[in-house]
Amino acid sequence: MNIDLTDTTSSQINSSLVKARRAAGSPAVGMVLTLIIVTDEGNHYDALKSASQASQEHPSRILVVIKRPGRSPRDRKLARLDAEVRVGGETGTSETVLLRLHGELAHHAHSVVLPLLLPDTPVVVWWPEDAPAHPNEDLLGKLAARRITDASATEDPVSTLALRAETYTPGDTDLAWTRITPWRSVLAAALDQRHAPVESAVVEGEAYNPSSELLALWLADRLKVPVARKVSAGPGLTAVRLTTGEGEICLHRADGSLAALKMPGQPDRHVALQRRETSELIAEELRRLDPDEAFAATVRFGAGRLGKQTIQPDTPNGARTAPAPGAPAAGRTAPRPEPKQESKREPEKPPAPAPRALESARPAPQGPSGSPGPSGSKQSSGGPGSPGTAGAPTPPPPPPGARPLGGTQPPGTDPGGPGPAGRPAP
Amino acid sequence: MSSSNPLRDVSDRRLPRIAGPSGLVIFGVTGDLSRKKLMPAVYDLANRGLLPPGFSLVGFARREWEDQDFCQVVHDAIKENARTPFREEVWQQLSQGFRFVPGTFDDDDAFRKLKATINELDKARGTGGNFAFYLSVPPKFFPTVVQQLKEHGLSEGQGDSWRRAVIEKPFGHDLESARELNHIIHQVFKPGDVFRIDHYLGKETVQNILALRFANTMFEPIWNRSYVDHVQITMAEDIGIGGRAGYYDGIGAARDVIQNHLLQLLALTAMEEPSSFDAKALVTEKLKVLKAVQLPGDLGAHTVRGQYTHGWQGGEEVLGYCEEEGISSDSRTDTYAAIKLSIDNRRWAGVPFYLRTGKRLGRRVTEIAVVFQRAPYSPFDTTDTHELGQNALVIRVQPDEGVTIRFGSKVPGTSMEIRDVTMDFAYGESFTTSSPEAYERLLLDVLLGDANLFPRHQEVEESWRILDPVEEYWDTHGKPEGYTAGTWGPRAADEMLARDGRSWRRP
């Protein structure tokens, strides 16, 4: 059942919702959350389609906020709310309300949305594109327990990630992170098996792909090894190679759907690793609404690395967040104050002389965000030295503050680190 | 294993549990269960990315099939019955690991070939010697199959690889036969490596009993004899025995359903809070409550059995049990069974648990109804509350999974009139429209070695201890009372509850 309301208010929309539900014969509310999609006229169709599919798994009230601030001063001065209520039919158990906010009202979306939230259930807000710089300080973002952004939909995904790291608040999440869940789970399952310690890693993916950035950060953070990145033709991520003493563990996906897992001493195996639709990503996001600590750890880990690159390449590492800039070790300790994590970040073993660093391969003179070349990351493969060459004799020319991702440093520069003996057996 | 994996972190809750390298061997792969449940479950697991890369499926049956023929059968079964959409690339990677071994269970050559196949898979697919043997065969073949597995060195893995056995009900037909069966299987497989499938325990709603009881505060305080009047556990089927005459005749409803499904549901409903949710703690609590279960003194008055007779059900004319093909006209097998049990502990003393099951009943439904006592004092006139029944909490196990709470509410109007209303929670409404099939969950748990949802042999034996006296009594006293197909069972069942001043819910 569709109800069109022109020049309306939230309370009229609410009574239409009740009326429509009664007409559909199911007055009980079984919906588990409210999903707010903030978008514009041009993008709302795709976003709503994905959300509707996701709501098959998570019955929800979907509020689509379409901002139409107007182009002329006259349009901008007026304020009008038009709404379209959709209940039953193909929306299944969910309810959808399209809210068109004209003129001045476009800046007061929260006033329209607040009365329409389902009582006592979580609120999720999703910006398919044009997310605010500080999702948590956005008036709509403040209403939500979960704020979904998408770095890959931005002009400069890498600096967007740096921004996300900087403004991270529990409840933030990014679809670039959601996209790598299947990769992470296969890699984690691969390392569940007996294997020699990982010494270094390479992540290969197409350019402008924040997901390969995150995957590299995650691997570096968890494995404490240098992680190099290499640009490939895609689609999306194409390979992850982990170098161990016994050989290479490689997860390789050339075509975006079927991957091969190679492990030393084992036959090659195939695993379906389909690139997923947005609806599946949203469904995964909605599955758990508690803060994603793993994402927080990864993106914060990146703060010392991404942040440095996009701000000032020649400022000492960690200057933004560390109280003691300048010290080589500042970047190691500053971004993550938790002591237990700090100790975990000590190098796995004395590293190879010159592991290839994530940042060092980037064009050093990268200006502040918005500089030409939206993502420096695509350059990284073209840099000197081929990826994954931990132990290669030719050190890349690192900028002063640049350090390998993963915090591995030449022995001796790490004062007071417990060293390999102090770590739990891998 | 995972604790030393740096990529695993408890706070990283997105990462699913993926089974390690492993394979599944299905004996009796041509059967209904295999085609309708097991093969689709394997595919659905693969589609959800929960099977390890290189997962392999070996079929064993008496057919002259090649691997390709087997692939085709699985393909058709998946297309027809899988829950998740068919995706070519998932199928491609999965089907590379399909093998078929033709042969009978006493055929040594076939088992030698099975062994060769497993070795080949370890090499080609990296299954690492980890195999689960699913015995989807009548129990009379269990001894042969497990002996063959042992003789051909298939029942024990090399090094730290594992071999597990998965068996389906019936787990014997009385205490003695169950013990014998356990003995035979435990000679070959360690008790911890034997997984007994009770597919009810894989159902979301059944797992939800524990969540409902132990994750909330509002139910547990009234979950005892002070508030609960009685509990009814029903599993009704609208189908007859179908093609299972050979299995069903002589077994009957009580052995087929009460012994396993209903007593498991009873255990989950009545048990105390386990100290944790690992398999051992759960078994401890379930066993404790099963041991406290007592039969009524007068079995004649508090147990009922029935047998469906010719009638009309849901617009169809159906045969009576004794008219079914393969059933002798004087069969005394029960197709309906109802028993009253009590649980002698502090929580439940004096609260009867009524269990009933039957075929060709009104409709297909499984539910647990906890019926509460009436309010000790009512300020309303009796006429006001004339239509008010007892409060009830109903866990709908299937179909239409969910929970219903029934309570009284004032009818709008000037007079005070109170009537029963229901408050409803439906899984399909609040969660996914397609929650995982029970077999998906159970197969994954077998591969992971997680025994939470599998009854242990002590539970099976304890259940037979409860049921055996009833069966013995029935053997020597009378015969099942007929009930017309499509109704809610024999009149004696209604009388059995009426004697206690209660009545069956119409589910």
Chai-1 contact restraints between the chains, C-beta under 6 A:
chainA,res_idxA,chainB,res_idxB,connection_type,confidence,min_distance_angstrom,max_distance_angstrom,comment,restraint_id
A,G30,B,E429,contact,1.0,0.0,6.0,A-B,restraint_1
A,G30,B,S430,contact,1.0,0.0,6.0,A-B,restraint_2
A,V32,B,S430,contact,1.0,0.0,6.0,A-B,restraint_3
A,Q56,B,T433,contact,1.0,0.0,6.0,A-B,restraint_4
A,E57,B,T432,contact,1.0,0.0,6.0,A-B,restraint_5
A,P59,B,E429,contact,1.0,0.0,6.0,A-B,restraint_6
A,T93,B,E429,contact,1.0,0.0,6.0,A-B,restraint_7
A,T181,B,R14,contact,1.0,0.0,6.0,A-B,restraint_8
A,P182,B,G49,contact,1.0,0.0,6.0,A-B,restraint_9
A,R184,B,L15,contact,1.0,0.0,6.0,A-B,restraint_10
A,S185,B,L15,contact,1.0,0.0,6.0,A-B,restraint_11
A,S185,B,P16,contact,1.0,0.0,6.0,A-B,restraint_12
A,S185,B,I18,contact,1.0,0.0,6.0,A-B,restraint_13
A,L187,B,L7,contact,1.0,0.0,6.0,A-B,restraint_14
A,A188,B,L7,contact,1.0,0.0,6.0,A-B,restraint_15
A,A188,B,R8,contact,1.0,0.0,6.0,A-B,restraint_16
A,A188,B,L15,contact,1.0,0.0,6.0,A-B,restraint_17
A,A189,B,I18,contact,1.0,0.0,6.0,A-B,restraint_18
A,L191,B,N5,contact,1.0,0.0,6.0,A-B,restraint_19
A,L191,B,L7,contact,1.0,0.0,6.0,A-B,restraint_20
A,D192,B,M1,contact,1.0,0.0,6.0,A-B,restraint_21
A,D192,B,S2,contact,1.0,0.0,6.0,A-B,restraint_22
A,D192,B,N5,contact,1.0,0.0,6.0,A-B,restraint_23
A,D192,B,G20,contact,1.0,0.0,6.0,A-B,restraint_24
A,R222,B,P6,contact,1.0,0.0,6.0,A-B,restraint_25
A,R222,B,L7,contact,1.0,0.0,6.0,A-B,restraint_26
A,L223,B,P6,contact,1.0,0.0,6.0,A-B,restraint_27
A,S257,B,E89,contact,1.0,0.0,6.0,A-B,restraint_28
A,L258,B,E89,contact,1.0,0.0,6.0,A-B,restraint_29
A,L261,B,P53,contact,1.0,0.0,6.0,A-B,restraint_30
A,Q266,B,G126,contact,1.0,0.0,6.0,A-B,restraint_31
A,P267,B,A124,contact,1.0,0.0,6.0,A-B,restraint_32
A,P267,B,G126,contact,1.0,0.0,6.0,A-B,restraint_33
A,R269,B,P53,contact,1.0,0.0,6.0,A-B,restraint_34
A,R269,B,G54,contact,1.0,0.0,6.0,A-B,restraint_35
A,R269,B,G126,contact,1.0,0.0,6.0,A-B,restraint_36
A,H270,B,Q93,contact,1.0,0.0,6.0,A-B,restraint_37
A,V271,B,P53,contact,1.0,0.0,6.0,A-B,restraint_38
A,A272,B,E89,contact,1.0,0.0,6.0,A-B,restraint_39
A,A272,B,V90,contact,1.0,0.0,6.0,A-B,restraint_40
A,A272,B,Q93,contact,1.0,0.0,6.0,A-B,restraint_41
A,R288,B,R13,contact,1.0,0.0,6.0,A-B,restraint_42
A,E293,B,S11,contact,1.0,0.0,6.0,A-B,restraint_43
A,A294,B,S11,contact,1.0,0.0,6.0,A-B,restraint_44
A,A294,B,D12,contact,1.0,0.0,6.0,A-B,restraint_45
